[in-house]
């Protein structure tokens, strides 16, 4: 017996999708420029810059399962996840601007602490929106194909956001000329407003229903934390498809996070032009915008999991080919970047469409009411992968002898060269290492057993 799917309205699809203007912007811009901002504008050593980003992200990993469980409780008490989403949307632009507002002449240690605190608050605001946002597809769409449609258009907007912020962010930064403070401040101001606006619009798509007749009892903070983490461990224990999908997505986040954080370094020290980062993003996202709907067709023809595997292999091969930059730096790199972009569209849209299937499957087996917990664990896994990507990059940079620079133009000139070992490390971080991690992600992906009949059929 097959369940009947409810057809989503265009308004619902559009309002949900526009949220990815915010989530894509926040995932892209800090990942692209934050480590580079620390090392090449604030004079923070590479390993210390990596620690700043990583520890802030570790906080995200700690709070995401808690936010997920609290989101489920809010749904029961208030009948909607909307208030939490709107709070995150309103707070993020303020903290995002503060992250890139370190004044000239601030000592490196103080600069690192400033960025750490501001970025930690920004990431917290982002999680307040993102965790319930991820849980919504299981509530908005009732079937396998409708969720694919909903998530496909979300990824179309996500891909556009990556292009907008990946290319537009550095372009805004360059308007500051030699004044790094003005450039980064302008970038953060414009980007923060756009990110917050996208989240705010999408926050209102969260459905509103009747609250639970009896509110869950209030608990102490310690009991709440223990309960929330127990719920997160519970969904991992109970859902084998979720474990497999989450581990594959985490590893791929590590690979793509490493490449994202390395793009500015490739542009500056391999292609010898900071403006080349804009061209790299145009090459990456242009094909992805065209190909994203195609992955939806592929999913309907051969299944989401097989399409995800194909996209992953294609991305890994494209990344591996870029090791040639060590010996032959040049514009040819835009071709494999374009192939990687087409594959990346599938690596985003397909697992995102698989997650609500996993949630629905779990609800059939174990009962409803855990979508927020799944969303919290998913966001924690995604955050872990992206954070570790930046961490691994900074470790490679430190090992290969990368020289940090400061915002003072005289210091920049004095430190405007890098040893050959550091340039090679940048290329390896953009090619062989991510390709190996993508290959490793295929192992857990091969253990994902959920199919269309398991989701739409009655167990």
C-alpha positions as CSV (number, residue, x, y, z in Angstrom):
1,X,0.0,0.0,0.0
2,X,1.4,3.4,-1.1
3,X,0.8,6.6,0.8
4,X,-0.8,9.5,-1.2
5,X,1.5,12.5,-1.5
6,X,0.2,16.0,-0.8
7,X,1.2,18.5,-3.5
8,X,3.1,21.5,-2.2
9,X,2.0,25.0,-3.3
10,X,4.5,27.1,-5.3
11,X,4.4,29.7,-2.5
12,X,5.5,27.1,0.1
13,X,8.3,25.9,-2.1
14,X,9.5,29.4,-2.8
15,X,9.4,30.6,0.8
16,X,11.2,27.5,2.0
17,X,13.8,27.8,-0.7
18,X,14.6,31.4,-0.1
19,X,15.9,30.4,3.4
20,X,18.9,29.0,1.6
21,X,19.9,32.5,0.5
22,X,20.8,32.8,4.2
23,X,22.1,29.4,4.9
24,X,24.2,29.3,1.7
25,X,25.6,32.7,2.4
26,X,26.6,31.9,5.9
27,X,28.1,28.5,4.9
28,X,30.0,30.1,2.1
29,X,31.4,33.5,3.1
30,X,33.0,32.7,6.5
31,X,34.3,29.4,5.1
32,X,35.9,31.3,2.2
33,X,37.3,34.4,3.9
34,X,37.5,34.0,7.7
35,X,40.7,32.0,7.9
36,X,42.3,34.2,5.2
37,X,41.0,37.3,7.1
38,X,42.8,36.1,10.2
39,X,46.1,35.2,8.6
40,X,46.4,37.8,5.9
41,X,44.7,40.9,7.4
42,X,45.0,40.5,11.2
43,X,48.4,38.8,11.2
44,X,47.2,35.7,13.1
45,X,49.4,32.6,12.6
46,X,47.8,29.9,10.5
47,X,47.5,27.3,13.3
48,X,46.0,29.9,15.6
49,X,43.5,31.0,12.9
50,X,42.5,27.4,12.5
51,X,42.0,27.0,16.3
52,X,39.8,30.1,16.4
53,X,37.4,28.8,13.7
54,X,37.5,25.2,15.0
55,X,36.7,26.0,18.6
56,X,33.8,28.3,17.6
57,X,32.5,25.5,15.4
58,X,32.9,23.0,18.3
59,X,30.5,25.2,20.2
60,X,28.1,24.8,17.4
61,X,28.4,21.0,17.5
62,X,27.7,21.2,21.3
63,X,24.5,23.3,21.0
64,X,23.0,21.9,17.8
65,X,21.5,18.8,19.4
66,X,20.2,20.9,22.3
67,X,18.6,23.4,19.9
68,X,17.1,20.5,17.9
69,X,15.5,19.0,21.0
70,X,14.3,22.4,22.2
71,X,12.8,23.0,18.7
72,X,10.8,19.8,19.1
73,X,9.6,21.0,22.5
74,X,8.7,24.4,21.1
75,X,6.6,22.7,18.4
76,X,4.8,20.8,21.1
77,X,4.2,23.8,23.4
78,X,3.6,26.6,20.8
79,X,2.6,24.6,17.8
80,X,5.4,26.0,15.6
81,X,9.2,26.2,15.3
82,X,8.8,29.7,14.0
83,X,9.9,31.9,17.0
84,X,13.3,30.2,17.3
85,X,13.9,30.7,13.5
86,X,13.0,34.4,13.6
87,X,15.2,35.0,16.6
88,X,18.2,33.6,14.8
89,X,17.4,35.6,11.6
90,X,17.3,38.8,13.6
91,X,20.4,38.3,15.6
92,X,22.8,37.0,12.9
93,X,23.5,40.2,10.9
94,X,24.6,42.0,14.0
95,X,27.1,39.4,15.2
96,X,28.3,38.8,11.6
97,X,29.2,42.4,11.2
98,X,31.1,42.4,14.5
99,X,33.2,39.4,13.3
100,X,34.7,41.5,10.5
101,X,35.0,44.8,12.4
102,X,38.4,44.4,14.2
103,X,40.0,47.9,14.3
104,X,43.3,48.6,12.7
105,X,46.3,48.1,14.9
106,X,44.7,45.6,17.2
107,X,47.3,43.1,18.4
108,X,47.1,39.7,16.8
109,X,46.1,37.9,20.0
110,X,43.3,40.4,20.8
111,X,42.1,40.2,17.2
112,X,41.9,36.4,17.4
113,X,39.9,36.6,20.6
114,X,37.6,39.3,19.1
115,X,36.8,37.2,16.0
116,X,36.4,34.1,18.2
117,X,33.7,35.6,20.4
118,X,31.9,37.4,17.6
119,X,31.9,34.4,15.3
120,X,30.7,32.1,18.2
121,X,27.7,34.4,18.7
122,X,27.1,34.5,14.9
123,X,27.2,30.7,14.7
124,X,24.8,30.4,17.6
125,X,22.3,32.7,15.9
126,X,22.7,30.7,12.7
127,X,22.0,27.4,14.5
128,X,18.8,28.9,16.0
129,X,17.5,29.2,12.4
130,X,19.2,26.3,10.7
131,X,18.3,23.4,13.0
132,X,14.5,23.9,12.8
133,X,14.8,24.8,9.1
134,X,16.3,21.4,8.3
135,X,13.5,19.7,10.2
136,X,10.7,21.5,8.2
137,X,10.7,19.3,5.0
138,X,9.4,16.3,6.9
139,X,6.5,18.4,8.1
140,X,5.9,20.4,4.9
141,X,6.0,17.5,2.4
142,X,4.4,14.1,2.8
143,X,6.1,11.9,0.2
144,X,9.4,10.9,-1.4
145,X,9.0,12.8,-4.7
146,X,7.5,16.0,-3.1
147,X,10.4,16.2,-0.8
148,X,12.8,15.8,-3.7
149,X,11.0,18.7,-5.4
150,X,11.1,20.9,-2.3
151,X,14.8,20.2,-1.7
152,X,15.7,20.6,-5.3
153,X,14.5,24.2,-5.4
154,X,16.1,24.8,-2.1
155,X,19.4,23.7,-3.6
156,X,18.9,25.9,-6.7
157,X,18.7,28.9,-4.3
158,X,21.6,27.5,-2.2
159,X,23.7,27.3,-5.4
160,X,22.8,30.8,-6.4
161,X,23.7,32.0,-2.8
162,X,27.1,30.3,-3.1
163,X,27.7,32.2,-6.3
164,X,26.3,35.4,-4.9
165,X,28.4,35.4,-1.7
166,X,31.4,33.5,-3.1
167,X,31.9,35.9,-5.9
168,X,30.2,39.0,-4.5
169,X,31.8,38.9,-1.1
170,X,35.4,39.2,-2.3
171,X,34.2,41.8,-4.9
172,X,32.7,43.9,-2.1
173,X,35.9,43.4,0.0
174,X,38.0,44.7,-2.9
175,X,36.1,48.0,-2.9
176,X,38.0,48.9,0.2
177,X,41.2,49.0,-1.8
178,X,44.3,49.0,0.5
179,X,42.0,49.6,3.5
180,X,41.2,46.0,4.7
181,X,39.0,47.3,7.5
182,X,36.7,49.2,5.1
183,X,36.6,46.3,2.6
184,X,35.7,43.6,5.2
185,X,33.3,45.9,7.0
186,X,31.4,46.7,3.8
187,X,31.3,43.0,2.8
188,X,30.0,41.9,6.3
189,X,27.4,44.7,6.4
190,X,25.8,43.9,3.0
191,X,26.2,40.1,3.4
192,X,24.7,40.1,6.9
193,X,21.6,42.0,5.8
194,X,21.0,39.7,2.9
195,X,21.6,36.6,5.0
196,X,19.2,37.8,7.7
197,X,16.5,38.8,5.2
198,X,16.5,35.4,3.5
199,X,16.2,33.7,6.9
200,X,13.5,36.1,8.0
201,X,11.3,35.4,5.0
202,X,11.7,31.7,5.3
203,X,11.0,31.7,9.0
204,X,7.4,32.4,8.3
205,X,7.0,29.2,6.2
206,X,7.1,27.1,9.4
207,X,3.6,25.7,9.9
208,X,1.6,26.7,12.9
209,X,-0.7,24.2,14.6
210,X,-2.4,23.7,17.9
211,X,0.0,23.4,20.9
212,X,0.1,20.3,23.0
213,X,-2.8,20.2,25.5
214,X,-0.4,19.8,28.4
215,X,3.1,21.5,28.2
216,X,6.1,19.3,29.0
217,X,7.4,19.9,32.5
218,X,10.1,22.5,33.0
219,X,13.6,20.9,33.7
220,X,16.8,22.2,35.1
221,X,19.6,23.2,32.6
222,X,21.6,20.1,33.5
223,X,18.7,17.7,33.1
224,X,17.7,19.5,29.8
225,X,21.2,19.0,28.4
226,X,21.4,15.4,29.4
227,X,17.9,14.7,28.0
228,X,18.7,16.5,24.7
229,X,22.0,14.7,24.1
230,X,20.3,11.4,25.0
231,X,17.7,12.2,22.3
232,X,20.5,12.8,19.8
233,X,22.2,9.6,20.6
234,X,18.9,7.9,20.4
235,X,18.2,8.9,16.8
236,X,21.7,7.7,15.9
237,X,21.2,4.4,17.6
238,X,17.7,3.8,16.2
239,X,18.2,4.8,12.5
240,X,20.9,3.0,10.6
241,X,20.1,5.0,7.4
242,X,20.7,8.2,9.3
243,X,24.1,7.0,10.6
244,X,25.2,6.1,7.1
245,X,23.9,9.3,5.5
246,X,25.3,11.6,8.2
247,X,28.8,10.1,8.2
248,X,29.0,10.4,4.4
249,X,27.8,14.0,4.5
250,X,30.2,14.9,7.3
251,X,33.2,13.6,5.4
252,X,32.1,15.4,2.3
253,X,31.7,18.6,4.3
254,X,35.3,18.1,5.5
255,X,36.5,17.9,1.9
256,X,34.4,20.8,0.5
257,X,35.1,22.9,3.6
258,X,38.8,22.4,3.1
259,X,38.6,23.5,-0.6
260,X,36.4,26.4,0.3
261,X,38.8,27.7,2.9
262,X,41.7,27.2,0.5
263,X,40.2,29.0,-2.5
264,X,41.5,32.4,-1.5
265,X,45.0,30.9,-1.0
266,X,44.9,29.3,-4.5
267,X,43.8,32.6,-6.0
268,X,46.6,34.6,-4.3
269,X,49.6,32.2,-4.3
270,X,48.9,29.8,-7.2
271,X,47.1,31.9,-9.7
272,X,48.7,35.1,-8.4
273,X,45.5,37.2,-8.2
274,X,43.2,37.7,-5.3
275,X,40.5,38.6,-7.8
276,X,40.8,35.0,-9.3
277,X,38.7,33.8,-6.4
278,X,35.7,35.4,-8.0
279,X,36.4,33.5,-11.3
280,X,36.8,30.3,-9.4
281,X,33.3,30.7,-7.9
282,X,31.8,31.6,-11.2
283,X,33.4,28.5,-12.7
284,X,32.1,26.4,-9.8
285,X,28.6,27.7,-9.5
286,X,27.6,28.6,-13.1
287,X,27.4,24.9,-14.0
288,X,25.8,24.0,-10.7
289,X,22.9,26.4,-11.3
290,X,22.1,24.7,-14.6
291,X,22.7,21.1,-13.4
292,X,20.8,21.2,-10.0
293,X,17.4,20.4,-11.5
294,X,19.0,17.6,-13.5
295,X,20.0,15.8,-10.3
296,X,16.3,15.9,-9.4
297,X,15.5,14.1,-12.6
298,X,18.4,11.6,-12.0
299,X,17.0,10.9,-8.5
300,X,13.5,10.1,-9.9
301,X,15.0,7.8,-12.5
302,X,17.7,5.8,-10.6
303,X,17.1,6.8,-6.9
304,X,18.6,9.5,-4.7
305,X,21.3,7.3,-3.2
306,X,22.7,6.2,-6.6
307,X,22.7,9.7,-7.9
308,X,24.5,10.9,-4.8
309,X,27.2,8.3,-5.3
310,X,27.7,9.3,-8.9
311,X,27.9,13.0,-8.0
312,X,30.5,12.1,-5.3
313,X,32.7,10.2,-7.6
314,X,32.6,12.9,-10.2
315,X,33.6,15.5,-7.7
316,X,36.5,13.4,-6.4
317,X,37.9,12.9,-9.8
318,X,37.7,16.6,-10.6
319,X,39.4,17.5,-7.4
320,X,42.2,15.0,-7.9
321,X,43.0,16.4,-11.4
322,X,43.8,19.8,-9.8
323,X,47.0,18.5,-8.3
324,X,48.6,19.5,-11.6
325,X,48.5,23.1,-10.4
326,X,51.8,22.3,-8.6
327,X,53.6,22.1,-11.9
328,X,51.2,23.8,-14.4
329,X,49.3,26.7,-12.7
330,X,47.0,28.4,-15.2
331,X,43.5,29.1,-16.4
332,X,42.9,25.5,-17.3
333,X,41.9,24.9,-13.6
334,X,38.5,26.5,-14.3
335,X,37.4,23.4,-16.3
336,X,37.8,20.8,-13.5
337,X,36.3,23.4,-11.1
338,X,33.3,23.6,-13.4
339,X,33.0,19.8,-13.3
340,X,33.3,19.8,-9.6
341,X,30.5,22.5,-9.4
342,X,28.1,20.3,-11.4
343,X,28.9,17.4,-9.1
344,X,28.6,19.6,-6.0
345,X,25.0,20.4,-6.9
346,X,24.1,16.7,-6.6
347,X,26.2,16.3,-3.4
348,X,24.0,19.0,-1.8
349,X,20.5,18.4,-3.2
350,X,20.4,14.7,-3.0
351,X,21.4,14.1,0.7
352,X,19.2,17.0,1.7
353,X,16.3,15.3,0.0
354,X,17.3,12.0,1.6
355,X,17.2,13.4,5.2
356,X,13.5,14.0,5.4
357,X,13.0,10.4,4.0
358,X,15.1,9.2,6.9
359,X,13.0,11.2,9.3
360,X,9.8,9.9,7.8
361,X,11.1,6.4,7.9
362,X,12.0,6.8,11.6
363,X,8.5,8.2,12.4
364,X,6.9,5.1,10.9
365,X,9.1,2.8,13.0
366,X,9.5,4.7,16.3
367,X,6.8,7.4,16.3
368,X,6.8,11.1,15.3
369,X,8.2,14.0,17.2
370,X,11.9,13.7,16.6
371,X,12.4,15.8,13.4
372,X,14.1,18.6,15.3
373,X,16.5,16.2,17.0
374,X,17.4,14.8,13.6
375,X,17.9,18.3,12.4
376,X,20.2,19.2,15.3
377,X,22.4,16.1,14.8
378,X,22.5,16.8,11.1
379,X,23.6,20.4,11.6
380,X,26.2,19.3,14.2
381,X,27.6,16.8,11.7
382,X,27.7,19.3,8.8
383,X,29.3,21.9,11.1
384,X,31.9,19.4,12.3
385,X,32.8,18.6,8.7
386,X,33.1,22.2,7.6
387,X,35.1,23.2,10.7
388,X,37.5,20.3,10.4
389,X,38.0,21.3,6.7
390,X,39.4,24.7,7.8
391,X,41.4,23.0,10.6
392,X,43.1,20.5,8.3
393,X,43.9,23.3,5.8
394,X,45.6,25.4,8.5
395,X,47.5,22.4,9.8
396,X,48.8,21.8,6.3
397,X,49.7,25.5,5.9
398,X,51.5,25.4,9.2
399,X,53.5,22.2,8.3
400,X,54.4,23.5,4.9
401,X,55.7,26.9,6.2
402,X,53.0,29.4,5.3
403,X,53.8,33.0,6.3
404,X,51.0,35.0,7.9
405,X,50.6,38.6,6.8
406,X,49.2,41.7,8.5
407,X,46.9,44.5,7.3
408,X,49.6,47.1,7.4
409,X,50.6,47.6,3.7
410,X,54.3,47.8,4.6
411,X,54.1,44.4,6.3
412,X,52.2,42.9,3.4
413,X,55.0,43.9,1.0
414,X,57.6,42.5,3.3
415,X,55.7,39.2,3.5
416,X,54.4,39.0,0.0
417,X,56.1,35.7,-0.9
418,X,55.6,32.2,0.2
419,X,58.0,29.3,0.1
420,X,57.5,26.6,-2.6
421,X,56.6,24.1,0.1
422,X,53.6,26.4,1.3
423,X,52.4,26.8,-2.3
424,X,52.5,23.0,-2.8
425,X,50.6,22.6,0.5
426,X,47.9,24.9,-0.8
427,X,47.5,22.9,-3.9
428,X,47.4,19.5,-2.0
429,X,44.7,21.0,0.2
430,X,42.7,21.8,-2.9
431,X,43.1,18.5,-4.7
432,X,44.6,15.2,-3.4
433,X,43.5,15.5,0.2
434,X,39.8,16.4,-0.5
435,X,39.7,13.7,-3.2
436,X,40.8,11.1,-0.7
437,X,38.2,12.2,1.8
438,X,35.5,12.0,-0.8
439,X,36.6,8.5,-1.6
440,X,36.3,7.6,2.1
441,X,32.7,9.0,2.2
442,X,31.7,6.4,-0.3
443,X,32.1,3.6,2.3
444,X,29.3,4.8,4.7
445,X,27.2,5.8,1.7
446,X,27.4,2.3,0.4
447,X,25.7,1.2,3.7
448,X,22.6,3.4,3.1
449,X,19.8,1.0,2.4
450,X,16.7,3.2,2.4
451,X,14.7,3.2,-0.9
452,X,11.6,4.8,-2.2
453,X,9.4,1.8,-1.3
454,X,10.7,2.0,2.3
455,X,9.6,5.7,2.5
456,X,6.3,5.7,0.7
457,X,5.1,2.2,1.5
458,X,3.5,1.1,4.7
459,X,6.0,-1.0,6.7
